[in-house]
Amino acid sequence: MTSDSIQYSHYLPTWNPEQKYAPLKPFEHLEHGLDADSNFPAIIREGVTVTHLTPTTGTEVVGLQLSSLDAAGKDQLARLVAERKVVAFREQDFADLPISKALEFGGYFGRHHIHCWLSILLVLLSRTDQFSMGPGNGNYVGKNGNP
């Protein structure tokens, strides 16, 4: 399998062993949901279905593109997630947008942080002994050479 055969190859993980990141430093976080409209007019609107899965936790939202929310809508989103804890949004278009737009959206809610996923992945893979990392290409291949 090559990155050319994957629909959203620009979202595949990459790894450069020479790339280093500065350690995290303390920062001040702005909680956008604090002053948001608790009626959620940007979220609960015509054409959008909101289903609360339990009385206090879990909500499914269908018919809303998160990428189209303005600042007030993003504030309401932050409040909804804080109140409901787990919120699922179906059929989002982020994968079709440039990565810069997805980063811009996520950056509204706080500073981005790069997580060290590779070392965890390699430990898990070494424990299962079912997969190995392809040589420097970032693709995962099974012992038999298939993805």
Backbone as CSV, one residue per row, in Angstrom:
resi,resn,N_x,N_y,N_z,CA_x,CA_y,CA_z,C_x,C_y,C_z
1,MET,0.851,-1.170,0.000,0.000,0.000,0.000,0.898,1.235,0.000
2,THR,0.614,2.174,-0.870,1.372,3.418,-0.913,0.468,4.571,-0.527
3,SER,1.073,5.705,-0.196,0.270,6.866,0.180,-0.575,7.353,-0.987
4,ASP,-0.185,7.023,-2.225,-0.984,7.421,-3.392,-2.318,6.699,-3.442
5,SER,-2.412,5.519,-2.836,-3.647,4.738,-2.886,-4.574,5.023,-1.709
6,ILE,-4.196,5.914,-0.817,-4.996,6.236,0.360,-5.694,7.566,0.122
7,GLN,-7.008,7.605,0.363,-7.793,8.793,0.045,-7.294,10.048,0.765
8,TYR,-6.973,9.940,2.025,-6.547,11.105,2.798,-5.086,10.938,3.223
9,SER,-4.222,10.718,2.276,-2.822,10.431,2.590,-2.130,11.592,3.297
10,HIS,-2.613,12.825,3.093,-1.983,13.964,3.762,-2.196,13.928,5.274
11,TYR,-3.068,13.045,5.763,-3.274,12.893,7.197,-2.524,11.693,7.771
12,LEU,-1.766,10.977,6.953,-0.984,9.862,7.468,0.099,10.376,8.415
13,PRO,0.398,9.623,9.459,1.478,10.050,10.348,2.825,9.962,9.637
14,THR,3.715,10.838,10.032,5.073,10.803,9.502,6.036,10.772,10.688
15,TRP,7.258,10.409,10.405,8.243,10.355,11.476,9.603,10.704,10.912
16,ASN,10.234,11.665,11.538,11.585,12.053,11.191,12.401,11.963,12.478
17,PRO,13.292,10.975,12.599,14.035,10.810,13.852,14.934,11.991,14.187
18,GLU,15.212,12.844,13.212,16.056,14.019,13.450,15.263,15.208,13.981
19,GLN,13.947,15.170,13.858,13.113,16.301,14.271,12.931,16.281,15.783
20,LYS,13.196,17.417,16.405,13.081,17.539,17.854,12.123,18.676,18.180
21,TYR,11.423,18.550,19.284,10.467,19.562,19.713,10.849,20.080,21.092
22,ALA,10.602,21.345,21.310,10.891,21.949,22.607,9.948,21.375,23.662
23,PRO,10.408,21.273,24.903,9.520,20.782,25.967,8.346,21.738,26.171
24,LEU,7.266,21.200,26.689,6.101,22.035,26.995,6.456,23.083,28.036
25,LYS,5.882,24.247,27.877,6.065,25.322,28.846,4.688,25.724,29.364
26,PRO,4.629,26.222,30.598,3.337,26.675,31.122,2.738,27.752,30.213
27,PHE,1.418,27.752,30.132,0.725,28.742,29.324,-0.639,29.024,29.944
28,GLU,-1.199,30.142,29.596,-2.524,30.501,30.082,-3.560,30.046,29.070
29,HIS,-4.556,29.328,29.546,-5.608,28.798,28.670,-6.870,29.641,28.807
30,LEU,-7.467,29.983,27.683,-8.732,30.705,27.669,-9.846,29.697,27.437
31,GLU,-10.753,29.582,28.383,-11.877,28.647,28.251,-13.009,29.336,27.491
32,HIS,-13.152,28.995,26.224,-14.123,29.658,25.353,-15.571,29.385,25.732
33,GLY,-15.849,28.296,26.401,-17.229,27.952,26.710,-17.830,28.704,27.882
34,LEU,-17.018,29.377,28.671,-17.526,30.027,29.883,-18.634,31.033,29.614
35,ASP,-18.474,31.852,28.612,-19.449,32.908,28.340,-20.350,32.596,27.148
36,ALA,-20.342,31.348,26.701,-21.134,30.974,25.529,-22.619,30.949,25.859
37,ASP,-23.430,31.180,24.851,-24.891,31.137,24.984,-25.317,29.709,25.314
38,SER,-25.933,29.522,26.478,-26.315,28.177,26.920,-27.529,27.624,26.178
39,ASN,-28.137,28.402,25.308,-29.217,27.907,24.449,-28.676,27.302,23.157
40,PHE,-27.392,27.477,22.900,-26.686,26.901,21.749,-27.355,27.206,20.397
41,PRO,-27.664,28.474,20.116,-28.359,28.768,18.851,-27.563,28.436,17.592
42,ALA,-26.247,28.411,17.664,-25.446,28.069,16.485,-25.408,26.559,16.260
43,ILE,-25.765,25.788,17.280,-25.706,24.332,17.190,-27.108,23.737,17.084
44,ILE,-27.982,24.123,17.973,-29.352,23.613,17.956,-30.176,24.553,17.083
45,ARG,-30.301,24.184,15.823,-30.987,25.037,14.847,-31.672,24.155,13.805
46,GLU,-32.398,24.770,12.930,-33.128,24.028,11.903,-32.161,23.184,11.067
47,GLY,-32.552,21.940,10.827,-31.734,21.033,10.033,-30.717,20.243,10.831
48,VAL,-30.621,20.521,12.123,-29.671,19.831,12.987,-30.450,18.980,13.988
49,THR,-30.046,17.722,14.110,-30.668,16.821,15.076,-29.705,16.609,16.234
50,VAL,-30.176,16.884,17.439,-29.379,16.715,18.651,-30.056,15.656,19.509
51,THR,-29.327,14.591,19.798,-29.878,13.496,20.600,-29.013,13.305,21.833
52,HIS,-29.612,13.518,23.008,-28.903,13.255,24.264,-29.042,11.766,24.563
53,LEU,-27.919,11.069,24.670,-27.931,9.624,24.824,-28.243,9.177,26.245
54,THR,-27.894,9.996,27.213,-28.269,9.772,28.614,-28.656,11.139,29.171
55,PRO,-29.243,11.192,30.344,-29.628,12.502,30.895,-28.454,13.460,31.126
56,THR,-27.242,12.938,31.390,-26.135,13.822,31.740,-24.907,13.724,30.845
57,THR,-24.737,12.619,30.152,-23.505,12.400,29.392,-23.823,11.824,28.018
58,GLY,-23.140,12.336,27.010,-23.253,11.760,25.678,-24.330,12.400,24.837
59,THR,-23.904,12.988,23.720,-24.825,13.631,22.786,-24.351,13.344,21.376
60,GLU,-25.297,13.096,20.477,-24.998,12.941,19.062,-25.622,14.119,18.322
61,VAL,-24.820,14.749,17.457,-25.280,15.892,16.670,-25.136,15.526,15.197
62,VAL,-26.224,15.618,14.456,-26.229,15.299,13.034,-26.727,16.519,12.262
63,GLY,-26.037,16.848,11.165,-26.481,17.940,10.311,-25.769,19.258,10.537
64,LEU,-24.686,19.233,11.283,-23.919,20.449,11.572,-22.473,20.238,11.142
65,GLN,-21.953,21.136,10.313,-20.542,21.110,9.940,-19.766,21.986,10.917
66,LEU,-18.960,21.366,11.733,-18.180,22.124,12.712,-17.267,23.141,12.043
67,SER,-16.763,22.817,10.882,-15.834,23.709,10.192,-16.485,25.025,9.776
68,SER,-17.808,25.072,9.781,-18.507,26.298,9.366,-18.866,27.207,10.539
69,LEU,-18.562,26.789,11.756,-18.923,27.598,12.930,-18.080,28.862,13.012
70,ASP,-18.723,29.960,13.377,-17.991,31.197,13.654,-17.514,31.149,15.110
71,ALA,-16.915,32.222,15.589,-16.348,32.236,16.945,-17.420,31.956,18.002
72,ALA,-18.609,32.563,17.868,-19.682,32.327,18.841,-20.122,30.868,18.810
73,GLY,-20.177,30.275,17.624,-20.540,28.870,17.499,-19.498,27.957,18.117
74,LYS,-18.232,28.296,17.949,-17.164,27.496,18.558,-17.212,27.617,20.081
75,ASP,-17.554,28.797,20.573,-17.713,28.966,22.019,-18.841,28.077,22.538
76,GLN,-19.948,28.034,21.790,-21.069,27.176,22.172,-20.669,25.701,22.111
77,LEU,-19.884,25.346,21.125,-19.384,23.977,21.013,-18.558,23.618,22.251
78,ALA,-17.676,24.514,22.662,-16.858,24.272,23.851,-17.734,24.073,25.078
79,ARG,-18.767,24.862,25.188,-19.668,24.731,26.341,-20.448,23.421,26.280
80,LEU,-20.950,23.073,25.084,-21.701,21.826,24.934,-20.837,20.622,25.313
81,VAL,-19.605,20.591,24.833,-18.713,19.478,25.153,-18.400,19.457,26.654
82,ALA,-18.203,20.617,27.266,-17.932,20.670,28.702,-19.132,20.164,29.507
83,GLU,-20.324,20.493,29.051,-21.526,20.079,29.778,-21.876,18.610,29.551
84,ARG,-21.732,18.126,28.328,-22.175,16.778,27.980,-21.052,15.742,28.044
85,LYS,-19.823,16.160,28.148,-18.622,15.319,28.283,-18.226,14.581,27.012
86,VAL,-19.133,13.914,26.345,-18.855,13.184,25.107,-19.888,13.619,24.076
87,VAL,-19.405,14.153,22.951,-20.307,14.608,21.898,-19.786,14.083,20.564
88,ALA,-20.649,13.420,19.803,-20.284,12.881,18.493,-20.939,13.720,17.402
89,PHE,-20.149,14.096,16.416,-20.641,14.868,15.275,-20.443,14.028,14.023
90,ARG,-21.521,13.686,13.379,-21.473,12.809,12.212,-21.111,13.582,10.947
91,GLU,-20.500,12.869,9.998,-20.261,13.341,8.636,-19.593,14.713,8.562
92,GLN,-18.462,14.844,9.228,-17.706,16.095,9.198,-16.817,16.162,7.963
93,ASP,-16.477,17.370,7.532,-15.712,17.564,6.291,-14.238,17.886,6.517
94,PHE,-13.735,17.713,7.726,-12.351,18.087,8.003,-11.343,17.350,7.128
95,ALA,-11.591,16.096,6.837,-10.647,15.326,6.019,-10.537,15.884,4.606
96,ASP,-11.570,16.564,4.140,-11.549,17.149,2.795,-10.956,18.558,2.776
97,LEU,-10.730,19.128,3.935,-10.173,20.477,4.029,-8.654,20.402,4.110
98,PRO,-7.971,21.484,3.761,-6.514,21.505,3.959,-6.181,21.343,5.446
99,ILE,-5.069,20.718,5.732,-4.666,20.518,7.121,-4.603,21.849,7.866
100,SER,-4.213,22.906,7.179,-4.126,24.216,7.829,-5.477,24.652,8.399
101,LYS,-6.574,24.310,7.721,-7.914,24.662,8.219,-8.274,23.833,9.456
102,ALA,-7.910,22.551,9.453,-8.167,21.704,10.616,-7.354,22.198,11.815
103,LEU,-6.099,22.586,11.566,-5.269,23.118,12.644,-5.811,24.445,13.169
104,GLU,-6.295,25.271,12.265,-6.892,26.544,12.668,-8.106,26.306,13.559
105,PHE,-8.947,25.348,13.175,-10.129,25.030,13.976,-9.715,24.556,15.365
106,GLY,-8.834,23.568,15.424,-8.398,23.040,16.711,-7.677,24.071,17.564
107,GLY,-6.907,24.948,16.910,-6.166,25.974,17.625,-7.044,26.990,18.327
108,TYR,-8.285,27.112,17.869,-9.217,28.039,18.525,-9.432,27.631,19.981
109,PHE,-9.398,26.334,20.255,-9.726,25.824,21.582,-8.513,25.714,22.502
110,GLY,-7.339,25.908,21.957,-6.147,25.850,22.792,-4.912,25.578,21.967
111,ARG,-3.799,25.674,22.618,-2.510,25.492,21.971,-2.353,24.059,21.490
112,HIS,-1.809,23.891,20.313,-1.530,22.558,19.794,-0.339,21.956,20.529
113,HIS,-0.374,20.653,20.646,0.731,19.931,21.273,0.994,18.674,20.457
114,ILE,2.234,18.409,20.181,2.611,17.215,19.431,2.849,16.092,20.426
115,HIS,2.085,15.037,20.270,2.210,13.881,21.152,3.191,12.881,20.563
116,CYS,3.979,12.303,21.412,4.941,11.289,20.984,4.197,9.971,20.833
117,TRP,3.685,9.722,19.658,2.913,8.498,19.429,3.787,7.348,18.952
118,LEU,4.894,7.650,18.302,5.684,6.592,17.675,6.270,5.636,18.703
119,SER,6.837,6.155,19.788,7.447,5.254,20.762,6.394,4.352,21.383
120,ILE,5.210,4.875,21.614,4.124,4.059,22.158,3.731,2.989,21.146
121,LEU,3.595,3.404,19.893,3.234,2.465,18.832,4.263,1.345,18.719
122,LEU,5.531,1.700,18.738,6.578,0.684,18.595,6.580,-0.285,19.768
123,VAL,6.316,0.220,20.979,6.240,-0.667,22.140,5.066,-1.620,21.976
124,LEU,3.901,-1.097,21.587,2.735,-1.958,21.401,2.977,-2.981,20.304
125,LEU,3.574,-2.539,19.208,3.821,-3.451,18.109,4.835,-4.527,18.497
126,SER,5.829,-4.144,19.283,6.827,-5.136,19.683,6.214,-6.169,20.622
127,ARG,5.209,-5.771,21.374,4.560,-6.709,22.291,3.659,-7.688,21.548
128,THR,3.019,-7.221,20.490,2.119,-8.112,19.764,2.864,-8.941,18.737
129,ASP,4.011,-8.448,18.282,4.826,-9.134,17.282,4.026,-9.485,16.027
130,GLN,3.022,-8.678,15.709,2.215,-8.928,14.525,2.477,-7.921,13.417
131,PHE,3.104,-6.825,13.751,3.316,-5.780,12.774,4.736,-5.250,12.872
132,SER,5.178,-4.636,11.794,6.464,-3.954,11.829,6.345,-2.667,11.042
133,MET,7.195,-1.723,11.345,7.174,-0.437,10.667,7.936,-0.560,9.364
134,GLY,7.351,-0.064,8.286,8.054,-0.051,7.001,9.284,0.820,7.092
135,PRO,10.314,0.575,6.320,11.586,1.294,6.461,11.465,2.773,6.079
136,GLY,11.275,3.620,7.095,11.322,5.060,6.904,10.178,5.677,6.124
137,ASN,9.148,4.915,5.780,8.094,5.501,4.964,6.833,5.831,5.741
138,GLY,6.774,5.479,7.011,5.626,5.821,7.821,4.422,4.930,7.581
139,ASN,4.515,3.925,6.715,3.407,3.003,6.489,3.559,1.808,7.417
140,TYR,2.438,1.244,7.824,2.457,0.087,8.687,2.206,-1.140,7.822
141,VAL,3.043,-2.113,7.967,2.872,-3.331,7.188,2.930,-4.525,8.130
142,GLY,2.134,-5.538,7.814,2.148,-6.758,8.592,3.378,-7.590,8.296
143,LYS,3.615,-8.613,9.069,4.768,-9.492,8.879,4.762,-10.101,7.473
144,ASN,3.560,-10.287,6.898,3.475,-10.862,5.568,3.615,-9.817,4.463
145,GLY,3.871,-8.555,4.842,4.065,-7.497,3.864,2.791,-6.773,3.481
146,ASN,1.648,-7.203,3.993,0.376,-6.543,3.679,0.035,-5.549,4.768
147,PRO,-0.663,-4.466,4.408,-1.076,-3.490,5.419,-2.134,-4.066,6.324
